[in-house]
Amino acid sequence: MWTSVVKCLLKFKVQDNFAKTVLKCTNRQIPPGCPVSWSRWQHTAGAIQEAHPFNNNTMIQRVEALDGKRFICILWEDGRESLYPFVWLRDNCQCPNCFLDSAKARKLTLDELDVNTGVENVNLANTGKVCITWPDGHTSEFDADWLKKRCFSKQSRAQMQEELSHLECQLWGSDLQMPTMSYQDVLTSDAHALQWLTTMKKAGIVLLDGAPTSQGELVTLGKRIGFMRLTFYGNTWQVQDKVDANNVAYTSGKLSLHTDYPALQYPPGVQFLHCLRQSETGGESEVIDGFHVCNQLRKQNPEAFHILSSTLVDFNDVGVDYCDFALQSKQNIIELDDNKQVFRINFNNATRDSIFDIPIEEVQPFYSALKEFVNLMNVPDNIFCYKMKPGQIVTFDNWRILHGRRSYQPASKTQRHLEGCYLDWDVVMSRLRCLKQALKDAEK
């Protein structure tokens, strides 16, 4: 009967219907640093193993090898089931000969792996672990919690990806209540640092308040995460009105909404801007949620969205700063992932090249699509405007948030001065995961 039930489950057709719900911020008061509302992936599933995530306390009741399917089937105490391929289990043997625990890295090579392996014997040990003997006599043991986390059901895989990558996303417009946290709390408390990075990942932007107004403070904040990204403008760079400026940001004029550095093949993922001095009049910052605007464009004009997400645009950046540079790249202004969801926005009108490598008949439709995108960016309901004060550091997702600046008077009594730096999302997400694990371990 056991085998029949499993076969029935394997044949059961699962329909997965998911939709990303866009939730805008409300005007009610929220705690500093906390996002207002999150949009979540919602799943509908027809199979038992897809219906609910596993409870962490669930233990194994029974284990069986399904030789015909080359699966190990596990029945959990709560009645749910999981299937694991033979080859995947052999590939992920956790014994010292196959896995270097100190590095959390596989030692077993693909040359040594029999991709068509069978199973000689499988049983549930008194320790609650699954024990497998392979045809060559090698044995493997797998912990119940380890297996549970790696269940191949759609629900469990989505849950694990959410845990690893923090895919939740809060979309917002002009009614954003800027998530704000204490700079000193972030530096001294792991819990606050985790909240900061998690909120920045979800909302795309967090303002840190109470930092010293001295140049170089971003280096301290960067070290709190790991390390900053060195670019042709240096580890940090000074946003001031400069003579013979090598970047339009180093002027006092208005900056249109943009992301930084699309001229790089891999633009920086995160940007910090530290306000050291602010102009008396003007100089207000403007930000929009690019993902929110992309969703609007996709709904309003699917053809324009398609053009901007499929046309490679040339960007360049030439000059001298940290050293001389001559950058050139091709980017889709709206970059999609494998699921056709917006992954990154690459747009800086100042560095969009006059070289345009597309057929002539596609030029006019491209400009029309880009103009509609920019018009949507500038809709007042999409723009959040704020004026930074000395001692504040705005930290934001450079792949998602487009930022700009209103003009200011360079000859004013107080010369406006911001210091900036970049980090890669790989570094930021690494610190987020390490902080999360450290706090979890501290609770044990």
C-alpha positions in Angstrom: 0.0 0.0 0.0 2.9 2.4 0.8 4.3 2.1 -2.6 0.9 2.6 -4.3 0.4 5.8 -2.3 3.7 7.1 -3.4 3.1 6.3 -7.0 -0.2 8.0 -6.8 1.4 11.1 -5.4 4.0 11.1 -8.2 1.3 11.0 -10.8 -0.7 13.8 -9.2 -0.7 16.9 -11.3 0.2 20.0 -9.4 -0.9 23.4 -10.5 1.1 26.3 -9.1 -0.6 29.6 -9.3 1.4 32.5 -7.9 1.1 36.2 -8.0 3.2 38.9 -6.6 1.0 41.4 -4.8 2.1 44.9 -4.9 1.5 46.6 -1.6 2.0 50.4 -1.3 3.0 52.1 1.9 0.3 53.7 4.0 0.6 56.9 6.0 0.2 55.3 9.4 3.2 55.6 11.8 5.7 52.7 11.8 8.7 51.9 14.0 12.0 53.3 12.7 13.7 51.0 10.3 10.7 48.8 9.7 8.9 48.5 6.4 5.2 49.1 6.3 4.0 46.1 4.4 5.5 43.4 2.3 4.3 41.7 -0.9 4.5 37.9 -0.8 4.6 35.1 -3.2 1.4 33.1 -2.7 1.1 29.4 -3.7 -1.8 27.2 -4.5 -0.9 23.5 -4.7 -2.8 20.3 -5.3 -0.4 17.7 -3.9 -0.1 16.9 -0.2 3.6 17.7 -0.1 3.0 21.1 -1.7 0.3 22.2 0.7 2.2 23.4 3.7 5.8 24.1 4.7 7.4 21.6 7.0 7.4 22.1 10.7 11.0 22.2 12.0 10.2 19.8 14.8 8.9 17.1 12.4 10.7 13.8 12.7 11.0 10.9 10.3 8.5 8.1 10.7 9.5 5.8 7.8 12.0 5.7 4.9 11.8 3.6 1.8 13.8 3.2 -1.5 11.7 3.4 -4.7 14.1 1.6 -7.0 11.9 2.1 -10.1 11.9 5.8 -9.7 15.4 6.0 -8.2 14.0 8.0 -5.2 14.2 7.7 -1.5 10.8 8.4 0.0 10.5 9.8 3.5 7.3 9.8 5.5 7.4 12.4 8.3 5.6 12.1 11.6 3.1 14.7 10.5 2.0 12.6 7.6 3.8 14.6 4.8 6.2 13.0 2.4 9.4 14.0 0.6 11.2 12.4 -2.3 15.0 12.5 -2.9 16.8 11.2 -6.0 19.5 8.5 -5.4 22.1 10.5 -7.4 21.5 13.7 -5.4 21.9 11.9 -2.1 25.1 10.2 -3.2 26.5 13.5 -4.6 25.8 15.2 -1.2 27.1 12.5 1.1 28.2 14.3 4.3 30.9 11.8 5.4 34.6 13.1 5.8 35.7 11.4 2.6 33.1 13.2 0.5 32.6 16.5 2.3 35.0 19.0 4.0 32.9 20.2 6.9 35.3 23.0 7.9 34.9 24.6 4.5 31.3 23.4 3.9 32.5 22.2 0.6 32.1 19.0 -1.5 35.2 16.8 -1.9 33.6 14.1 -4.0 34.3 14.8 -7.7 32.0 14.1 -10.6 34.6 11.7 -11.9 33.9 9.5 -8.9 30.1 9.9 -9.0 28.0 7.1 -10.6 25.0 9.1 -11.9 23.0 5.9 -12.4 23.7 4.6 -8.9 21.2 2.4 -7.1 20.8 1.8 -3.4 21.9 -1.4 -1.7 20.1 -0.7 1.6 18.3 2.2 3.4 17.1 2.3 6.9 16.2 4.7 9.7 18.8 4.6 12.5 18.0 5.0 16.2 19.5 8.4 16.0 16.8 9.5 13.6 19.2 9.7 10.7 18.7 8.1 7.3 21.4 5.6 6.6 22.1 4.5 3.1 24.5 1.8 1.9 25.5 2.1 -1.8 26.3 -0.7 -4.2 30.1 -0.1 -3.8 29.8 -0.5 0.0 30.1 3.2 0.8 27.7 4.4 3.5 26.0 7.8 4.0 24.1 9.3 6.9 21.7 12.2 6.6 20.2 14.3 9.4 16.4 14.8 9.3 16.5 18.6 9.6 19.2 18.7 6.8 16.9 16.6 4.5 13.8 18.5 5.4 15.3 21.9 4.4 16.2 20.4 1.0 12.9 18.9 0.1 12.2 19.0 -3.6 8.6 20.1 -3.4 7.8 23.5 -5.0 6.7 25.0 -1.7 9.9 23.9 0.2 12.2 25.0 -2.6 10.5 28.5 -2.7 10.8 28.7 1.1 14.5 27.9 1.0 15.1 30.4 -1.8 13.3 33.0 0.2 15.5 32.2 3.2 18.7 32.4 1.2 17.9 35.4 -1.0 15.2 37.4 0.8 13.1 37.7 -2.3 10.3 39.6 -0.5 9.9 43.1 -1.9 8.0 46.2 -0.6 7.0 48.5 -3.5 6.3 52.2 -2.8 5.5 55.6 -4.3 5.5 59.1 -3.0 3.8 58.0 0.2 6.9 56.1 1.4 7.7 56.6 5.1 11.4 56.5 4.9 12.7 53.6 7.1 15.1 55.3 9.5 17.5 53.8 12.0 20.3 54.9 14.4 23.7 54.8 12.9 25.3 53.9 16.2 22.8 51.1 16.8 23.8 49.6 13.4 27.5 49.8 14.3 27.1 48.2 17.8 24.2 45.8 17.6 24.0 42.7 15.4 20.2 42.7 15.7 20.0 46.3 14.5 22.5 45.6 11.7 20.4 42.6 10.5 17.3 44.7 10.6 19.0 47.4 8.6 20.2 45.1 5.8 16.9 43.1 5.7 14.9 46.3 5.4 17.2 47.7 2.7 16.7 44.5 0.8 12.9 44.6 1.1 12.2 48.3 0.8 15.3 49.2 -1.2 16.3 52.2 1.0 17.1 53.0 4.6 18.2 56.2 6.2 20.8 56.1 9.0 20.8 59.0 11.4 23.3 60.3 13.9 26.6 59.6 12.1 29.6 61.9 12.7 30.0 64.6 10.0 33.6 63.8 9.2 34.9 62.5 5.9 35.8 58.8 5.9 33.0 57.6 8.1 31.7 55.4 5.3 34.8 53.3 5.6 33.7 52.4 9.1 30.2 51.5 7.9 31.6 49.6 5.0 33.7 47.5 7.3 30.6 46.7 9.3 29.4 44.7 6.3 32.7 43.5 4.9 34.4 45.6 2.3 33.5 48.4 -0.2 33.8 48.2 -3.9 36.8 50.0 -5.5 35.8 51.8 -8.7 37.5 54.4 -11.0 36.2 57.1 -8.6 38.0 55.5 -5.6 36.9 53.6 -2.5 34.9 56.7 -1.6 34.1 59.8 -3.6 33.1 63.4 -2.9 29.9 64.8 -4.4 30.6 68.5 -4.6 30.5 71.3 -7.1 33.9 71.1 -8.8 35.6 73.0 -11.5 36.0 70.9 -14.7 33.8 68.2 -13.2 34.5 64.7 -14.5 30.9 63.7 -13.6 27.6 65.5 -13.8 27.0 64.7 -10.1 30.0 67.0 -9.3 28.0 70.1 -10.4 25.3 72.1 -8.7 22.7 71.5 -11.4 19.7 69.2 -11.3 20.4 65.5 -11.6 17.6 63.5 -13.4 16.6 60.2 -11.9 19.2 57.5 -12.6 21.1 54.4 -11.4 24.8 54.7 -11.0 27.5 53.2 -13.2 25.6 51.3 -16.0 28.8 51.8 -17.9 30.2 48.9 -15.9 29.2 45.4 -17.1 28.4 44.6 -13.4 27.1 47.9 -11.8 27.4 48.3 -8.0 24.4 46.8 -6.2 24.4 49.1 -3.1 25.2 52.8 -2.7 25.8 54.8 0.5 25.7 58.6 0.5 26.8 60.5 3.7 25.7 64.1 4.1 28.6 66.1 5.5 27.3 69.6 4.6 24.0 70.6 3.1 23.1 73.7 1.0 20.8 76.3 2.6 18.4 76.2 -0.4 17.9 73.5 -3.0 19.8 70.2 -3.1 16.8 68.0 -2.1 17.1 64.3 -3.0 14.5 62.5 -5.1 14.1 58.8 -5.3 11.7 56.4 -6.9 11.1 52.7 -6.6 12.2 51.5 -10.1 10.5 48.1 -9.7 7.2 49.8 -9.0 7.5 52.1 -12.1 8.5 49.1 -14.2 5.3 47.3 -13.1 3.3 50.4 -14.2 5.0 50.5 -17.6 4.5 46.8 -18.2 0.7 47.2 -17.5 0.3 50.5 -19.3 2.4 49.8 -22.4 3.6 46.2 -22.7 5.4 47.0 -26.0 7.4 49.8 -24.5 8.3 47.4 -21.6 9.4 44.8 -24.1 11.6 47.2 -26.1 13.4 48.5 -22.9 13.9 44.9 -21.6 15.2 43.5 -24.9 17.2 46.4 -26.5 20.9 46.5 -25.6 21.9 50.2 -25.0 25.5 51.4 -25.1 26.8 53.3 -22.0 30.2 54.9 -21.6 32.2 56.8 -19.0 35.5 58.4 -19.9 37.8 60.5 -17.7 40.4 60.6 -14.9 39.9 60.2 -11.2 41.3 57.4 -9.1 43.1 56.6 -12.4 42.2 57.3 -16.0 39.3 55.3 -17.4 37.4 54.5 -20.6 34.4 52.3 -19.8 32.0 50.8 -22.3 29.1 48.5 -21.8 25.9 47.2 -23.3 22.9 46.9 -21.0 19.1 46.4 -21.2 17.6 49.4 -19.4 15.1 47.0 -17.8 16.9 43.7 -17.0 14.8 40.6 -16.4 15.6 37.4 -14.6 14.8 33.9 -15.9 11.2 34.2 -14.6 10.7 37.5 -16.6 10.7 39.5 -13.4 12.6 42.8 -13.2 16.0 42.1 -11.8 17.9 45.3 -12.3 17.5 48.7 -13.9 20.4 50.2 -15.8 19.7 53.8 -16.7 21.8 56.9 -16.5 20.9 59.4 -19.2 24.2 61.3 -18.8 26.3 58.3 -19.7 24.0 56.8 -22.3 26.3 56.7 -25.4 25.7 58.4 -28.7 26.8 55.1 -30.2 23.7 53.0 -30.6 24.1 49.5 -32.0 20.6 48.8 -33.3 19.0 48.8 -36.8 17.9 52.3 -37.8 14.2 51.4 -38.0 14.2 50.5 -34.3 15.6 53.8 -33.1 12.4 55.8 -33.1 10.4 53.1 -31.2 13.1 52.9 -28.6 13.1 56.6 -27.9 9.3 56.5 -27.6 9.5 53.7 -25.1 12.2 55.3 -23.1 10.3 58.6 -23.1 7.2 56.9 -21.7 9.4 55.2 -19.0 10.9 58.5 -17.9 7.5 60.2 -17.9 6.3 57.5 -15.5 9.3 58.1 -13.3 8.4 61.8 -13.1 4.8 61.3 -12.1 4.6 63.0 -8.7 2.8 60.0 -7.1 6.0 57.9 -7.8 8.6 60.4 -6.4 9.7 60.6 -2.8 11.5 63.8 -2.0 13.6 64.5 1.1 16.5 66.8 2.1 19.4 65.1 3.8 20.8 66.6 7.0 24.5 66.5 8.1 25.1 63.3 9.9 22.6 61.3 7.8 23.6 58.4 5.5 21.2 57.1 2.9 21.8 53.5 2.0 19.9 52.1 -1.0 19.7 49.4 -3.7 21.4 50.8 -6.8 19.8 48.1 -9.0 16.3 49.1 -8.0 16.2 52.7 -6.7 16.6 55.6 -9.1 17.9 58.7 -7.4 18.2 62.3 -8.4 18.8 65.8 -7.0 17.3 69.2 -7.3 19.7 72.0 -8.2 21.3 74.3 -5.6 23.3 77.5 -5.4 27.0 76.6 -5.3 28.0 80.0 -3.9 25.8 79.7 -0.9 27.2 80.2 2.6 27.4 76.4 3.2 29.0 74.3 0.4 27.0 71.1 -0.1 29.1 68.0 0.4 28.2 64.4 0.3 30.6 61.4 0.4 29.6 58.3 -1.4 30.7 54.7 -1.8 29.5 51.4 -3.3 29.2 47.8 -2.2 28.2 44.7 -4.1 25.0 42.8 -3.2 27.1 39.6 -2.8 29.0 41.2 0.1 25.9 42.7 1.6 23.9 39.5 1.4 26.8 37.5 2.9 26.8 39.8 5.9 23.0 39.5 6.2 23.2 35.7 6.3 26.1 35.7 8.7 24.3 38.0 11.1 21.1 36.0 10.9 23.0 32.8 11.7 25.0 34.4 14.5 21.8 35.7 16.2 20.1 32.3 15.7 23.1 30.5 17.3 23.0 33.0 20.2 19.4 32.0 21.0 20.3 28.3 21.4 
